[in-house]
Amino acid sequence: MSPAITGAGCLCAGGLNMEECVASLFKERKMPQPPTRFTVDYGDATPVYQLPERFFEEHPVDLDKRTLTTHMAIVAAKQAVEQAGLTAEDLASHKVGVIVGTTVGCAMNDEPYYYSYLDGEDPDLGPINRFLDDNPADAIARELGSLGPTQAIVNACTSGGDAMILGRDWIESGLCDIVLVGGSDELNRVTYYGFRSLMVAAPEECKPFDATRKGLNLGEGAAILVMESDESRAKRNAKPIGHFVGGGLCGDGHHPTAPSPDGIGLRKAMAAALADNALSMEDIAFINAHGTGTKSNDQVESTVLDEEMPGVPTLSTKGFTGHTLGAAGAIEAVFTLGCLAEGKLPASPGFAVRGDDTPAALTTETTSFTGAVALSESLGFGGNNTVIALTLNKEDA
């Protein structure tokens, strides 16, 4: 089965909806800046990609009652539902599920409470109640009035892509007619210092796959897509913006943070994604790589792509958004659909100098492509590897 995608919402440093985000890919690259919503107490601040400030003007929220991770997910979900033409009656009468991937956005941003508790004080339980009420999948379901199953996926940086594969399974099994799938993650001090402690945070803008790369920049954002069975879409006469035509998962279990040097997990995930609809390398128009800008990730991923998909145009959008962690797979799915619709790829942001250890065919200028199917990859801590295949028209797959 190849579920239709009938709507998408997206917000990140590059824009506050799908149209803005995709359009800005082809414009001048935005540069990361030091974080402004939390303090940096140790060492020089490494740059990050934050949401534009106008987001908080256009979508005000009381962060004492709702985390930014959940708020972003709800905003993206409303955008996706609107584009899909889903009404409140549709959401209440169809079997509608919600799956949201995240990492630590809801769990690690209550430092004042924890410090107060550790000092022997009796702090107000507001932050704890907020956390307990703030499962982003449940929050979307409550906000939109859908009554189907909900699931939060916390599977490191593949979480957003994993949500899409699970959504496909829910539709294929008949559990749901429609599933809202995606990911959301906010910037916070804990993840910021965590990646700095791993010594993979770049002191300047990140340069995925470039010979001079020095690490990653963290980012934040959310993307939610409406995935729908053909029967449901046809009944509503809804026009698809794309189709999900393949998904593969593989855990290589090599190391807590580093990918297996032979790329075995990525190779198997890629093969599984292609096998879903008997796709071959010749069907692939381009690859939206995970491409974090770290030494080991880019080396392994680039080598696998060069061996498995030689010459296929490749880019990484993390030089444009930063690494949005659990949201990355979903945000990059939106960018992948956008590039398919445009019929071209931008220059891979930050990439200029090909290294001996990064042989993949990275774009250095606006590039047209042939083929109708694109792959989007996510690699995560713990050896997670997720690859999804997308197309505009499933007849082309």
LOMARBA-324354 format. One record per residue (C-alpha): x, z, y. Coordinates in Angstrom, 1 decimal. Layout:
<zagu c1="X" c3="Z" c2="Y"/>
...
***
This chain:
<zagu c1="0.0" c3="0.0" c2="0.0"/>
<zagu c1="1.2" c3="-0.8" c2="3.5"/>
<zagu c1="-0.8" c3="1.4" c2="6.0"/>
<zagu c1="-1.4" c3="0.1" c2="9.4"/>
<zagu c1="-0.1" c3="1.8" c2="12.5"/>
<zagu c1="-2.8" c3="1.6" c2="15.1"/>
<zagu c1="-1.4" c3="3.8" c2="17.9"/>
<zagu c1="1.7" c3="5.5" c2="19.1"/>
<zagu c1="2.6" c3="8.1" c2="21.7"/>
<zagu c1="6.2" c3="8.8" c2="22.7"/>
<zagu c1="8.1" c3="10.8" c2="25.3"/>
<zagu c1="11.8" c3="11.4" c2="25.7"/>
<zagu c1="14.5" c3="11.2" c2="28.4"/>
<zagu c1="13.8" c3="7.5" c2="28.7"/>
<zagu c1="10.1" c3="7.7" c2="29.5"/>
<zagu c1="6.8" c3="9.5" c2="29.0"/>
<zagu c1="4.9" c3="6.9" c2="26.9"/>
<zagu c1="5.7" c3="4.2" c2="24.4"/>
<zagu c1="5.6" c3="1.4" c2="27.0"/>
<zagu c1="8.0" c3="3.2" c2="29.4"/>
<zagu c1="10.3" c3="4.2" c2="26.6"/>
<zagu c1="10.7" c3="0.7" c2="25.2"/>
<zagu c1="10.9" c3="-0.9" c2="28.6"/>
<zagu c1="13.7" c3="1.4" c2="29.7"/>
<zagu c1="15.8" c3="0.6" c2="26.6"/>
<zagu c1="16.5" c3="-2.8" c2="28.2"/>
<zagu c1="17.3" c3="-1.3" c2="31.6"/>
<zagu c1="20.3" c3="0.5" c2="33.0"/>
<zagu c1="21.3" c3="3.3" c2="30.7"/>
<zagu c1="20.5" c3="6.9" c2="31.8"/>
<zagu c1="23.3" c3="9.3" c2="31.7"/>
<zagu c1="23.0" c3="12.8" c2="30.2"/>
<zagu c1="23.4" c3="15.9" c2="32.5"/>
<zagu c1="24.1" c3="19.6" c2="32.0"/>
<zagu c1="21.0" c3="21.5" c2="30.9"/>
<zagu c1="18.9" c3="22.9" c2="33.7"/>
<zagu c1="16.1" c3="24.9" c2="31.8"/>
<zagu c1="18.5" c3="27.5" c2="30.3"/>
<zagu c1="21.8" c3="29.0" c2="31.3"/>
<zagu c1="25.2" c3="28.1" c2="29.8"/>
<zagu c1="27.2" c3="31.3" c2="29.6"/>
<zagu c1="30.2" c3="30.2" c2="27.6"/>
<zagu c1="32.6" c3="27.4" c2="28.5"/>
<zagu c1="31.8" c3="24.2" c2="30.3"/>
<zagu c1="28.3" c3="22.8" c2="29.8"/>
<zagu c1="28.1" c3="19.8" c2="27.6"/>
<zagu c1="25.5" c3="17.2" c2="28.7"/>
<zagu c1="22.1" c3="16.7" c2="27.2"/>
<zagu c1="19.1" c3="14.4" c2="27.6"/>
<zagu c1="16.2" c3="16.3" c2="29.0"/>
<zagu c1="12.6" c3="15.2" c2="29.7"/>
<zagu c1="12.0" c3="13.8" c2="33.2"/>
<zagu c1="10.8" c3="16.6" c2="35.5"/>
<zagu c1="7.7" c3="14.7" c2="36.2"/>
<zagu c1="6.5" c3="15.4" c2="32.7"/>
<zagu c1="5.8" c3="19.0" c2="33.7"/>
<zagu c1="3.9" c3="17.8" c2="36.8"/>
<zagu c1="1.8" c3="15.3" c2="34.8"/>
<zagu c1="1.3" c3="17.6" c2="31.8"/>
<zagu c1="1.4" c3="21.2" c2="33.0"/>
<zagu c1="1.7" c3="23.9" c2="30.4"/>
<zagu c1="2.0" c3="27.7" c2="30.3"/>
<zagu c1="5.2" c3="28.1" c2="28.2"/>
<zagu c1="4.4" c3="31.8" c2="27.7"/>
<zagu c1="1.4" c3="30.7" c2="25.6"/>
<zagu c1="2.6" c3="27.5" c2="24.0"/>
<zagu c1="6.0" c3="26.2" c2="23.1"/>
<zagu c1="7.3" c3="23.0" c2="24.7"/>
<zagu c1="7.7" c3="21.6" c2="21.2"/>
<zagu c1="4.0" c3="21.9" c2="20.5"/>
<zagu c1="3.0" c3="20.8" c2="23.9"/>
<zagu c1="5.0" c3="17.6" c2="23.7"/>
<zagu c1="3.5" c3="16.9" c2="20.2"/>
<zagu c1="0.0" c3="17.3" c2="21.6"/>
<zagu c1="0.7" c3="15.0" c2="24.5"/>
<zagu c1="2.1" c3="12.3" c2="22.2"/>
<zagu c1="-0.8" c3="12.7" c2="19.8"/>
<zagu c1="-3.3" c3="12.2" c2="22.6"/>
<zagu c1="-1.5" c3="9.0" c2="23.7"/>
<zagu c1="-1.5" c3="7.7" c2="20.1"/>
<zagu c1="-5.2" c3="8.5" c2="19.5"/>
<zagu c1="-6.1" c3="6.8" c2="22.8"/>
<zagu c1="-4.1" c3="3.6" c2="21.9"/>
<zagu c1="-5.7" c3="3.6" c2="18.5"/>
<zagu c1="-9.2" c3="3.7" c2="20.0"/>
<zagu c1="-10.1" c3="6.8" c2="18.0"/>
<zagu c1="-13.1" c3="8.8" c2="19.4"/>
<zagu c1="-13.9" c3="12.5" c2="19.0"/>
<zagu c1="-16.6" c3="11.4" c2="16.5"/>
<zagu c1="-14.0" c3="9.3" c2="14.5"/>
<zagu c1="-11.7" c3="12.3" c2="14.3"/>
<zagu c1="-14.5" c3="14.6" c2="13.1"/>
<zagu c1="-16.1" c3="12.2" c2="10.6"/>
<zagu c1="-13.0" c3="10.6" c2="9.0"/>
<zagu c1="-10.5" c3="12.3" c2="6.6"/>
<zagu c1="-7.8" c3="12.8" c2="9.3"/>
<zagu c1="-4.6" c3="14.6" c2="8.5"/>
<zagu c1="-1.7" c3="15.7" c2="10.7"/>
<zagu c1="1.9" c3="15.9" c2="9.8"/>
<zagu c1="4.6" c3="16.9" c2="12.3"/>
<zagu c1="8.3" c3="17.2" c2="11.7"/>
<zagu c1="10.5" c3="19.6" c2="13.7"/>
<zagu c1="13.6" c3="21.7" c2="13.3"/>
<zagu c1="13.8" c3="25.0" c2="15.2"/>
<zagu c1="11.7" c3="24.2" c2="18.3"/>
<zagu c1="9.1" c3="26.8" c2="17.6"/>
<zagu c1="11.3" c3="29.6" c2="16.2"/>
<zagu c1="14.3" c3="30.2" c2="18.3"/>
<zagu c1="13.4" c3="30.3" c2="21.9"/>
<zagu c1="12.3" c3="33.9" c2="22.3"/>
<zagu c1="15.7" c3="35.5" c2="23.0"/>
<zagu c1="14.5" c3="38.1" c2="25.5"/>
<zagu c1="12.1" c3="39.5" c2="22.9"/>
<zagu c1="14.8" c3="39.7" c2="20.2"/>
<zagu c1="17.3" c3="41.3" c2="22.6"/>
<zagu c1="14.8" c3="43.9" c2="23.7"/>
<zagu c1="13.8" c3="44.7" c2="20.1"/>
<zagu c1="17.5" c3="45.1" c2="19.1"/>
<zagu c1="18.0" c3="47.4" c2="22.0"/>
<zagu c1="15.4" c3="49.8" c2="20.5"/>
<zagu c1="12.7" c3="48.9" c2="23.0"/>
<zagu c1="9.0" c3="48.1" c2="22.2"/>
<zagu c1="8.6" c3="44.6" c2="23.7"/>
<zagu c1="5.3" c3="42.9" c2="24.2"/>
<zagu c1="4.3" c3="40.9" c2="21.1"/>
<zagu c1="3.3" c3="37.8" c2="23.2"/>
<zagu c1="6.2" c3="35.7" c2="22.1"/>
<zagu c1="5.6" c3="36.5" c2="18.4"/>
<zagu c1="1.9" c3="35.7" c2="18.7"/>
<zagu c1="2.8" c3="32.4" c2="20.4"/>
<zagu c1="5.2" c3="31.6" c2="17.5"/>
<zagu c1="2.6" c3="32.4" c2="14.8"/>
<zagu c1="-0.1" c3="30.3" c2="16.6"/>
<zagu c1="2.2" c3="27.4" c2="17.4"/>
<zagu c1="2.5" c3="25.3" c2="14.2"/>
<zagu c1="2.5" c3="21.9" c2="16.0"/>
<zagu c1="0.5" c3="20.2" c2="13.2"/>
<zagu c1="-2.2" c3="22.8" c2="13.3"/>
<zagu c1="-2.2" c3="22.8" c2="17.1"/>
<zagu c1="-2.8" c3="19.0" c2="17.2"/>
<zagu c1="-5.6" c3="19.4" c2="14.7"/>
<zagu c1="-7.3" c3="22.1" c2="16.8"/>
<zagu c1="-6.8" c3="20.2" c2="20.0"/>
<zagu c1="-8.3" c3="17.0" c2="18.6"/>
<zagu c1="-10.9" c3="18.5" c2="16.4"/>
<zagu c1="-9.7" c3="16.9" c2="13.2"/>
<zagu c1="-10.6" c3="18.7" c2="9.9"/>
<zagu c1="-8.2" c3="17.3" c2="7.4"/>
<zagu c1="-5.0" c3="18.7" c2="5.9"/>
<zagu c1="-2.0" c3="19.6" c2="8.1"/>
<zagu c1="1.6" c3="20.0" c2="7.4"/>
<zagu c1="4.7" c3="20.9" c2="9.4"/>
<zagu c1="7.9" c3="19.4" c2="7.9"/>
<zagu c1="11.1" c3="21.3" c2="8.6"/>
<zagu c1="13.8" c3="19.2" c2="6.9"/>
<zagu c1="16.5" c3="19.0" c2="9.5"/>
<zagu c1="17.0" c3="15.7" c2="11.3"/>
<zagu c1="15.0" c3="13.6" c2="8.8"/>
<zagu c1="11.8" c3="15.5" c2="9.5"/>
<zagu c1="10.1" c3="12.9" c2="11.7"/>
<zagu c1="10.8" c3="10.1" c2="9.2"/>
<zagu c1="9.8" c3="12.3" c2="6.3"/>
<zagu c1="6.4" c3="12.9" c2="8.0"/>
<zagu c1="5.8" c3="9.1" c2="8.0"/>
<zagu c1="6.5" c3="8.8" c2="4.3"/>
<zagu c1="4.3" c3="11.7" c2="3.5"/>
<zagu c1="1.5" c3="10.3" c2="5.7"/>
<zagu c1="1.8" c3="7.0" c2="3.7"/>
<zagu c1="1.4" c3="9.0" c2="0.5"/>
<zagu c1="-1.7" c3="10.9" c2="1.8"/>
<zagu c1="-3.4" c3="7.5" c2="2.6"/>
<zagu c1="-2.3" c3="5.9" c2="-0.6"/>
<zagu c1="-3.7" c3="8.8" c2="-2.7"/>
<zagu c1="-7.0" c3="8.7" c2="-0.9"/>
<zagu c1="-6.5" c3="12.2" c2="0.5"/>
<zagu c1="-6.9" c3="10.8" c2="4.1"/>
<zagu c1="-8.2" c3="7.7" c2="5.8"/>
<zagu c1="-6.1" c3="8.4" c2="8.9"/>
<zagu c1="-3.0" c3="10.5" c2="9.4"/>
<zagu c1="-1.2" c3="11.4" c2="12.6"/>
<zagu c1="2.5" c3="11.5" c2="11.8"/>
<zagu c1="5.6" c3="12.1" c2="13.8"/>
<zagu c1="8.0" c3="14.7" c2="15.2"/>
<zagu c1="8.7" c3="17.0" c2="18.1"/>
<zagu c1="11.6" c3="19.1" c2="19.2"/>
<zagu c1="12.6" c3="20.8" c2="22.5"/>
<zagu c1="16.0" c3="21.7" c2="23.8"/>
<zagu c1="16.9" c3="25.4" c2="23.7"/>
<zagu c1="19.9" c3="27.6" c2="23.9"/>
<zagu c1="20.1" c3="28.4" c2="20.2"/>
<zagu c1="20.4" c3="24.8" c2="19.0"/>
<zagu c1="22.6" c3="23.9" c2="22.0"/>
<zagu c1="25.1" c3="26.6" c2="21.1"/>
<zagu c1="24.7" c3="25.9" c2="17.4"/>
<zagu c1="25.9" c3="22.3" c2="17.8"/>
<zagu c1="28.7" c3="23.4" c2="20.1"/>
<zagu c1="29.9" c3="25.9" c2="17.5"/>
<zagu c1="30.1" c3="23.1" c2="15.0"/>
<zagu c1="32.3" c3="21.3" c2="17.5"/>
<zagu c1="30.3" c3="18.1" c2="17.4"/>
<zagu c1="28.8" c3="18.2" c2="21.0"/>
<zagu c1="30.4" c3="15.6" c2="23.1"/>
<zagu c1="31.9" c3="16.7" c2="26.5"/>
<zagu c1="30.6" c3="13.4" c2="28.0"/>
<zagu c1="27.9" c3="10.8" c2="27.2"/>
<zagu c1="27.8" c3="10.1" c2="23.5"/>
<zagu c1="29.0" c3="6.7" c2="22.1"/>
<zagu c1="27.5" c3="6.1" c2="18.7"/>
<zagu c1="29.8" c3="4.0" c2="16.4"/>
<zagu c1="32.4" c3="3.5" c2="19.2"/>
<zagu c1="36.1" c3="3.9" c2="18.4"/>
<zagu c1="36.3" c3="6.5" c2="21.2"/>
<zagu c1="33.3" c3="8.6" c2="20.2"/>
<zagu c1="33.6" c3="12.3" c2="20.6"/>
<zagu c1="30.4" c3="13.7" c2="19.3"/>
<zagu c1="26.7" c3="13.8" c2="20.0"/>
<zagu c1="24.5" c3="14.8" c2="23.0"/>
<zagu c1="21.3" c3="16.7" c2="22.2"/>
<zagu c1="18.0" c3="15.5" c2="23.5"/>
<zagu c1="14.3" c3="16.4" c2="23.3"/>
<zagu c1="11.1" c3="14.6" c2="22.9"/>
<zagu c1="8.2" c3="13.8" c2="20.6"/>
<zagu c1="6.5" c3="10.8" c2="19.0"/>
<zagu c1="3.2" c3="10.7" c2="17.1"/>
<zagu c1="1.9" c3="7.6" c2="15.3"/>
<zagu c1="-1.6" c3="6.9" c2="13.9"/>
<zagu c1="-1.2" c3="5.6" c2="10.4"/>
<zagu c1="-4.4" c3="4.2" c2="8.9"/>
<zagu c1="-5.8" c3="2.7" c2="5.7"/>
<zagu c1="-6.8" c3="-1.0" c2="5.9"/>
<zagu c1="-10.3" c3="0.0" c2="5.0"/>
<zagu c1="-10.6" c3="2.5" c2="7.9"/>
<zagu c1="-8.9" c3="0.1" c2="10.4"/>
<zagu c1="-11.2" c3="-2.8" c2="9.4"/>
<zagu c1="-14.3" c3="-0.6" c2="9.8"/>
<zagu c1="-13.3" c3="0.3" c2="13.3"/>
<zagu c1="-12.1" c3="-3.2" c2="14.0"/>
<zagu c1="-8.8" c3="-1.7" c2="15.3"/>
<zagu c1="-5.9" c3="-3.9" c2="16.0"/>
<zagu c1="-2.6" c3="-2.7" c2="14.4"/>
<zagu c1="0.6" c3="-2.4" c2="16.4"/>
<zagu c1="2.6" c3="-2.5" c2="13.2"/>
<zagu c1="2.7" c3="-1.6" c2="9.5"/>
<zagu c1="4.6" c3="0.8" c2="7.4"/>
<zagu c1="6.0" c3="-1.2" c2="4.5"/>
<zagu c1="8.6" c3="1.0" c2="2.9"/>
<zagu c1="10.0" c3="4.4" c2="2.7"/>
<zagu c1="12.9" c3="6.0" c2="0.8"/>
<zagu c1="14.2" c3="9.5" c2="0.5"/>
<zagu c1="17.3" c3="10.8" c2="-1.2"/>
<zagu c1="19.2" c3="14.1" c2="-1.0"/>
<zagu c1="22.9" c3="13.9" c2="-1.9"/>
<zagu c1="23.5" c3="17.6" c2="-1.6"/>
<zagu c1="27.1" c3="17.0" c2="-0.7"/>
<zagu c1="27.7" c3="19.5" c2="2.1"/>
<zagu c1="25.6" c3="21.7" c2="4.5"/>
<zagu c1="26.3" c3="19.5" c2="7.4"/>
<zagu c1="28.4" c3="16.4" c2="6.5"/>
<zagu c1="27.2" c3="13.3" c2="4.7"/>
<zagu c1="28.6" c3="12.3" c2="1.3"/>
<zagu c1="31.7" c3="10.2" c2="2.0"/>
<zagu c1="30.5" c3="7.4" c2="-0.4"/>
<zagu c1="27.1" c3="7.3" c2="1.3"/>
<zagu c1="25.3" c3="7.5" c2="-2.0"/>
<zagu c1="22.2" c3="9.2" c2="-0.5"/>
<zagu c1="21.8" c3="6.6" c2="2.2"/>
<zagu c1="22.3" c3="3.8" c2="-0.3"/>
<zagu c1="19.6" c3="5.1" c2="-2.6"/>
<zagu c1="17.2" c3="5.8" c2="0.3"/>
<zagu c1="17.7" c3="2.3" c2="1.6"/>
<zagu c1="17.1" c3="0.8" c2="-1.9"/>
<zagu c1="13.9" c3="2.8" c2="-2.3"/>
<zagu c1="12.6" c3="1.7" c2="1.0"/>
<zagu c1="13.2" c3="-2.0" c2="0.2"/>
<zagu c1="11.7" c3="-1.6" c2="-3.3"/>
<zagu c1="8.3" c3="-0.5" c2="-2.0"/>
<zagu c1="7.3" c3="-4.1" c2="-1.1"/>
<zagu c1="10.0" c3="-5.9" c2="-3.0"/>
<zagu c1="12.0" c3="-6.5" c2="0.2"/>
<zagu c1="15.5" c3="-7.9" c2="0.2"/>
<zagu c1="18.3" c3="-7.9" c2="2.7"/>
<zagu c1="17.2" c3="-11.4" c2="3.9"/>
<zagu c1="13.9" c3="-9.9" c2="5.1"/>
<zagu c1="15.6" c3="-7.4" c2="7.4"/>
<zagu c1="15.7" c3="-8.4" c2="11.1"/>
<zagu c1="17.7" c3="-5.4" c2="12.3"/>
<zagu c1="18.5" c3="-1.8" c2="11.7"/>
<zagu c1="17.9" c3="1.2" c2="13.9"/>
<zagu c1="20.7" c3="3.4" c2="12.7"/>
<zagu c1="20.9" c3="7.2" c2="12.8"/>
<zagu c1="24.1" c3="6.8" c2="14.8"/>
<zagu c1="24.8" c3="10.3" c2="16.2"/>
<zagu c1="28.2" c3="9.6" c2="17.7"/>
<zagu c1="30.0" c3="12.1" c2="15.4"/>
<zagu c1="33.0" c3="11.0" c2="13.5"/>
<zagu c1="31.9" c3="11.5" c2="9.9"/>
<zagu c1="28.3" c3="10.4" c2="10.3"/>
<zagu c1="29.1" c3="7.2" c2="12.0"/>
<zagu c1="31.9" c3="6.4" c2="9.7"/>
<zagu c1="29.8" c3="6.8" c2="6.5"/>
<zagu c1="26.7" c3="5.1" c2="7.9"/>
<zagu c1="28.6" c3="2.2" c2="9.3"/>
<zagu c1="30.5" c3="1.6" c2="6.1"/>
<zagu c1="27.2" c3="1.7" c2="4.0"/>
<zagu c1="25.6" c3="-0.8" c2="6.4"/>
<zagu c1="28.5" c3="-3.1" c2="6.4"/>
<zagu c1="28.5" c3="-3.2" c2="2.6"/>
<zagu c1="24.8" c3="-3.2" c2="1.9"/>
<zagu c1="23.6" c3="-5.2" c2="5.0"/>
<zagu c1="26.5" c3="-7.2" c2="6.2"/>
<zagu c1="25.9" c3="-8.9" c2="9.5"/>
<zagu c1="22.5" c3="-7.5" c2="10.1"/>
<zagu c1="22.2" c3="-6.6" c2="13.8"/>
<zagu c1="22.3" c3="-2.8" c2="14.3"/>
<zagu c1="21.9" c3="-0.4" c2="17.2"/>
<zagu c1="21.6" c3="3.4" c2="17.7"/>
<zagu c1="19.2" c3="4.6" c2="20.4"/>
<zagu c1="20.7" c3="8.1" c2="20.5"/>
<zagu c1="23.0" c3="6.9" c2="23.2"/>
<zagu c1="19.8" c3="6.5" c2="25.2"/>
<zagu c1="17.8" c3="9.6" c2="24.1"/>
<zagu c1="20.3" c3="12.0" c2="22.8"/>
<zagu c1="19.8" c3="13.4" c2="19.3"/>
<zagu c1="16.2" c3="14.7" c2="19.3"/>
<zagu c1="16.6" c3="16.4" c2="15.9"/>
<zagu c1="13.3" c3="16.7" c2="14.1"/>
<zagu c1="11.7" c3="14.2" c2="16.5"/>
<zagu c1="14.4" c3="11.5" c2="16.0"/>
<zagu c1="12.9" c3="9.7" c2="13.1"/>
<zagu c1="9.5" c3="9.3" c2="14.8"/>
<zagu c1="10.9" c3="8.4" c2="18.2"/>
<zagu c1="13.2" c3="5.8" c2="16.7"/>
<zagu c1="10.2" c3="4.4" c2="14.7"/>
<zagu c1="8.5" c3="3.8" c2="18.0"/>
<zagu c1="11.6" c3="2.1" c2="19.4"/>
<zagu c1="11.8" c3="0.0" c2="16.2"/>
<zagu c1="8.2" c3="-1.2" c2="16.6"/>
<zagu c1="8.9" c3="-1.9" c2="20.3"/>
<zagu c1="11.9" c3="-4.0" c2="19.6"/>
<zagu c1="10.0" c3="-6.0" c2="16.9"/>
<zagu c1="7.3" c3="-6.7" c2="19.5"/>
<zagu c1="9.9" c3="-7.7" c2="22.1"/>
<zagu c1="11.7" c3="-10.0" c2="19.6"/>
<zagu c1="15.0" c3="-8.7" c2="20.8"/>
<zagu c1="17.4" c3="-5.8" c2="20.7"/>
<zagu c1="19.2" c3="-4.2" c2="23.6"/>
<zagu c1="23.0" c3="-3.5" c2="23.6"/>
<zagu c1="23.5" c3="-0.4" c2="21.6"/>
<zagu c1="23.8" c3="2.3" c2="24.3"/>
<zagu c1="27.4" c3="3.7" c2="24.6"/>
<zagu c1="28.9" c3="1.3" c2="22.1"/>
<zagu c1="31.8" c3="-0.9" c2="23.5"/>
<zagu c1="34.8" c3="-0.7" c2="21.2"/>
<zagu c1="34.6" c3="-1.4" c2="17.4"/>
<zagu c1="36.7" c3="0.9" c2="15.3"/>
<zagu c1="38.4" c3="0.3" c2="12.0"/>
<zagu c1="36.1" c3="3.0" c2="10.5"/>
<zagu c1="32.9" c3="1.6" c2="12.0"/>
<zagu c1="32.5" c3="-2.0" c2="10.8"/>
<zagu c1="28.7" c3="-2.4" c2="11.1"/>
<zagu c1="27.3" c3="-5.2" c2="13.3"/>
<zagu c1="26.5" c3="-3.2" c2="16.5"/>
<zagu c1="24.9" c3="-5.1" c2="19.3"/>
<zagu c1="26.9" c3="-5.3" c2="22.5"/>
<zagu c1="24.4" c3="-7.3" c2="24.5"/>
<zagu c1="20.7" c3="-8.2" c2="24.4"/>
<zagu c1="20.3" c3="-9.9" c2="21.0"/>
<zagu c1="17.5" c3="-11.9" c2="19.5"/>
<zagu c1="17.0" c3="-11.7" c2="15.7"/>
<zagu c1="15.4" c3="-13.5" c2="12.8"/>
<zagu c1="13.2" c3="-11.8" c2="10.2"/>
<zagu c1="10.1" c3="-9.7" c2="10.5"/>
<zagu c1="11.0" c3="-6.3" c2="9.0"/>
<zagu c1="13.2" c3="-3.6" c2="10.5"/>
<zagu c1="14.8" c3="-0.5" c2="9.0"/>
<zagu c1="15.0" c3="2.8" c2="10.8"/>
<zagu c1="17.4" c3="5.5" c2="9.3"/>
<zagu c1="17.6" c3="9.2" c2="9.6"/>
<zagu c1="20.3" c3="11.4" c2="8.1"/>
<zagu c1="20.1" c3="15.2" c2="8.2"/>
<zagu c1="22.0" c3="18.4" c2="7.4"/>
<zagu c1="21.9" c3="19.4" c2="3.8"/>
<zagu c1="22.4" c3="15.8" c2="2.6"/>
<zagu c1="19.0" c3="14.4" c2="3.6"/>
<zagu c1="18.7" c3="10.7" c2="3.9"/>
<zagu c1="15.5" c3="8.9" c2="5.0"/>
<zagu c1="14.9" c3="5.2" c2="5.5"/>
<zagu c1="11.6" c3="3.6" c2="6.6"/>
<zagu c1="10.7" c3="-0.1" c2="6.8"/>
<zagu c1="8.4" c3="-1.4" c2="9.5"/>
<zagu c1="6.9" c3="-4.7" c2="10.4"/>
<zagu c1="4.4" c3="-6.0" c2="12.9"/>
<zagu c1="2.4" c3="-8.0" c2="10.4"/>
<zagu c1="2.4" c3="-6.9" c2="6.7"/>
<zagu c1="1.9" c3="-10.5" c2="5.6"/>
<zagu c1="5.5" c3="-11.1" c2="6.7"/>
<zagu c1="6.8" c3="-8.3" c2="4.5"/>
***
